[in-house]
Amino acid sequence: MVGGACSLQLQPRLLSSFVGNRFIHSTQPLNQLFGYNSGKNQVSMQLSRTFSGLADLLFNRRNLDAEPNRRRKRLRPGKVSPHRPVPDHIPRPPYVNSQKPIGIVSGPEVHDEKGIECMRVSGRLAAQVLEYAGTLVKPGITTDEIDKAVHQMIIDNGAYPSPLGYGGFPKSVCTSVNECICHGIPDSRALEDGDTINIDVTVYLNGYHGDTSATFFCGDVDDEARNLVKVTKDCLHKAISVCAPGMEYKKIGKTIQDHADRYNYGVVRQFVGHGIGRVFHADPVVLHYRNNDHGRMVLNQTFTIEPMLTIGSINPVMWDDNWTIVTEDGSLSAQFEHTILITRDGAEILTQC
């Protein structure tokens, strides 16, 4: 699940992803960080001087009236069904039912041999669930039906669906259709022929999270969408290929941006990769575009890489549900994600079957 931009000290409040993937750290409640100007149809972030240097990582404006020309019908929210139950015997992550604010935990997730094996097990289950979810994608199925199937497979394997209850997220998986960049909430909308859908799966098993996502085709998808999806997937794998102990994190962003630029695709900046393991979101914050982050990867560390590319605008708009993020101009977006382990020889993908 995607993280939202930026890492500061703890006491954080995640403004979005997971992640999401989505993350800005603040002791201020969410309703104090945002202000709505009804006269200008904008949502602004109210930042103290402490946060002023982060402005380029935040979406400070939201145009509520954007209605560009497009071939596809604009994505609209459907009806969200009630929370699905999880058996009492399945361990929950600490954030479930907690009243404490959620944020990125300081410090990287570095593991001993036992921890590495636990990460492999949770990552493998996440990959298997994602693979199964992909087989369900077809015209007529609702994203809520996909959520139901994913939820059942996860709990059948003794795991907890990490998104459920994370910062109030109401479902067990994220389903982001067409122009939805990330954090789409499964609902009653049926998939249509020609849609693309990113399915973002995270499982919590034996005390460790495994996080992965992929974009799937629904029916007959046009070449424009197919190419965007291919390039996005290539960006992920090219980024993974440069990872190794001692490598600067900024190499990931440069690799992704360089490849996206060849096809004139935009790279979304506000949502990031993140450390993952015993906690859902930890350092480092992994930026997917060119940057000057001088942090370096360390042996036995785990984190996600999860680039989001767009055909048009990279500016995000948040729906009133405070989760769903769509492109400002309604242009298509695609995303792929893996959890990786830094090894002596490079990087091991943990979220593959």
N, C-alpha and C positions, 0 to 999 in steps of 0.2 A: 504494500500500500504506500502510496506516494507521501513524501513529507512536504510540508509547506516551508517556505524559505527561511533560512537563517538560524544560526546557533549562537546563543549568548550563555549567560550563567543559568543555573537551574532556577526553580520556582517558575517554570514556564507555563505558558498557555498556548497550545497548538491551535493555530487559527484554521488549520485545514488538515491536510492529509495526515491523514495518516501520512503508502506517503505515503503510504503519500505519504502524500505520501502529501497524505502531504505533506515551515513551522517557525513561528515567531515566538520568542519567549518573552513573556510579560506577566507581571503580577496583576495587571489590570484586567477586570472582567471584559469579556468580549464586547458587551454593549457600551463600554466606555472607550474602546479602541476605535469603533466605527461611528461615523456620523452621517446622517442622510440629509441632503439638501433637496427638498421637494421642488424648489424653483429651478434647479439646474439638472435634475434627474441624475444625480451622482451620489456614489457612496465614497466617502473619504476616510482614510485611516488617520486617526488622531494620534500622532507620535510625539513623545517627549524628545528632548535633545539627545537622550541616550540612543534613540533609535534612528536619528536623522541620517546616519550613514548608510542605512539599510534601504533607503527609498527606492533604489533601482531594483530591489528584489521584491517589491510589493506592488500589488495592483491598487494604486491610489484612486483610480476613477473607475466608475462602472456606468456605461451608457445604457440606460434602461430602454431606449427607444430604437436601438439598432435593428434595422430590418432590410438587409441587403438582398439583392437578387440572388436566387439560388435554385438549383434544380430539385433538390430534396426538400421535403416539407420540414419546417422548423420543428426541432425537438420540443415536446411539451411534457410536463410532468403528468403521470398517471396516478392512480390510487395506490397507496402503500398499505400492505396488509400488516396485521399485528406481528410483534416479535415472535420468532419461533423458539420453542423451549429447548434447553440443553439439559440432559440428564444430570442429576445432582452429583453422581459419582465422577463426572469429568471435571478435572481441575480447571479453574478459571485463572486468567491473568489477573494481576493485582488491581488493574484499573477498572475491572468490571464491578459495578455497583459502588465504586469509590466516589466520594465527593471532592477529592483532591484534583487540582488542575493537572492537565496532562501536558507533557513537553518532551523534548529530546534530552535524554539522560547524558550527562557529561562523561566524556571518556569513551574510547573505542571498546567494542566487544571482541575481546581476545580470549581464546579458548585453550584448555588443555585437551589431551586426547579424548577424554570422556565427553567433554563439551563438543568437540568436533564431530564425534560420532552422533551425538544427539542432534546436532545441526543437520547432519546428512539425513537422518531419519525424518525430521520435520520437513526438510526441503524436498525430499523424495515424495512424501505424502502430498505436499502442496502441488508439486508437479503432476502427480497422478490425478488429483482433483481437477486441476486446470485442464488437463487433457480430456477428462470425462466431460467437463462443462462445455468444451469446444464441440463435442459431438452432438450436443443438444441444440446448437445454433441452427435455426431454420426459420423460414417465414411462418408467422403465426404463433410461435411460442412467445410467451411473455417473459420479461426479465425476472419477474417474481417467481415464475416456474423454474427458471435457472437457479435462482437463489434457494428455492426449496430443495432442489436436487443436490446442490453443493452442500447445503447445511446438513442434509441427511448423510451424505457420504463422509463428511468430516466427523460427525459425532459417532457414526458407525465404526470409525477407526479409533475411537477413544480420544479424539482431539477436540479442541474448542476453536470455533471460527473467530479468529482474532478481531475482525472489524466489529463484531456484534457487541454493542455497548461501549465501543471506544469513543470517548468524547460525545456520547449520545448517538452515535451512528446506529440506525435501526435495523440493519440487515447483516447477513453473514458474508456477503461478497459485494464488490463494486462492479457495476455493469454500466459502461460508458459508451453510448451509442453515437455514431456519426460525429457531430461537432462537439460532443462532450469530451473534454480533455481528461478528466479524472473524477473520481468520487461519485459517480452516478449511483443513485439509490434504486435498487430493483423495485419495479412497480407493475401496474397492470398494462402498460404499453406493450403491444405485440410487435415483435420484429417484423420488418417488411423486406421484401425482395430488394436487394441492392444495398442494404444497410451494412455498416461495419460495426463491430462491437468489441470493446476491450473488456475482458473479464479479469479482475484482479483478486487473487486468492491468497489469503494468509491463514495459516493454521498454527495453533499453539499446542504442542505435543511434548510431554515429558519436561515441561518447563522451558521450552525453546520455540521460537517463532521461525517459520519458513514462509517466504513472501515471493510471489511471482505473478506475472501477468502476460497476456498476449492479446493481440487483436485478431479477430476472426471475421470471415466473410459470411454474409447471410444471402444465400441464393446467388443470383447473377450480379456481380459487382463490377463496376466500370473500371477501365484501365487507370484512370486518375487515382482512384482509391487503392487499387492494387499496387501501384507504384509507390504511393506514400507508405503503405504498410511494409513493403519490401525494404525500402530505404530505412525506415525506422528500426526494423529488425536488424538490418546490417549495421546500423549505428551502435546498437547494443553490443553486438558481437565484436565489432572493431574496438569498442571501448574496453571490453573484458580482456581482449588480447594484449593490451598495453599494461595491464595490472601486474604488479610484482612487488616484493618487499623493497622498501626504499623509494618506490616511484611516487612522485607528487600527484596528489589528487587532481590537480588542474589538467593533467594530461588526459583525463577522461573527458572533460568538457571540450578541450581543443579537438580531440579525435572525433567526437560527435558533431561539433559545429562544422568542422572542415568537411565532413562527409555530407551533412545536410545542405551546406552551402552549394555543393556541386549540383544540386537539384533544385536550388532556390526554395527550399523548405525552411520554415521558421522553427526555432527551438524554444519551447516554453521555458521561461526562467523562474517562475514563481514556485514551482514544485520540484522536489529534489529527491535524490537517493539518500540513504541513511544507514547508519550502523544498525545491526539487528542481531538478536540472539536471545539472551534471557529477557531482554526488554524489546518491545516492538520498535521503538525509535531511539537511537543513540547516536553519538558522534561516530563518524564524521558526517557533516552535511555535504553531500556529493552533488556538485553543480554540473549541469549537462551542457553548459556553454563555456566559451572562452572566459577565463578568470585568472586571478592572481593568487589563488589559495596555495600556500607553500607547505601545507601539511603533507605528510608522507605515510604511505601504507606500511603496515607492520605484519610480520609473520603470524599466521594463525588468527588473523582478524577476519570478521565477516561483516559485509555490508551489501546494500542493494545498489544496482544501477538501473535506472528506469526512464530513459529518454521519452519525451513527448514531443512529436513533430506536428506541424500544421501546414496546410497548403496555403493559407492566407495569414490573417492576423495572429500574433502570438499573445495578444492581450486577453486575459481571462475575465469572464463575467460569472459571478456567483449567483445562483438562484436563491429564492427566499427560504429554501430548506437549510441554508447555511452549509451545504456540502457540495451539491452538484456544480461543477465548473465547466462552462462552455466557452468556445471561442467568441470573441466580440463580434466578428462578422459572419458567424455561422459556417465558416469553412471547416472542412474535415480535419480531424486530429487522429493520430494513432500513437500507441504506446506499447512497448515491450519491457519486461523486467525480469531480472534474475537476482537471486541471492548468491553471492560468491564468497569463497574462502581464499585468502591469500596464502599461497604455498611457496616452498623454496623455488619451485620452477615457474611460478607465475600465479595463475588463479584457477581454482576448481569451481565449476558451476554446480551448486548444490541443488538447484531446483530444476532438475531434468530427470525424466523417467529412465 
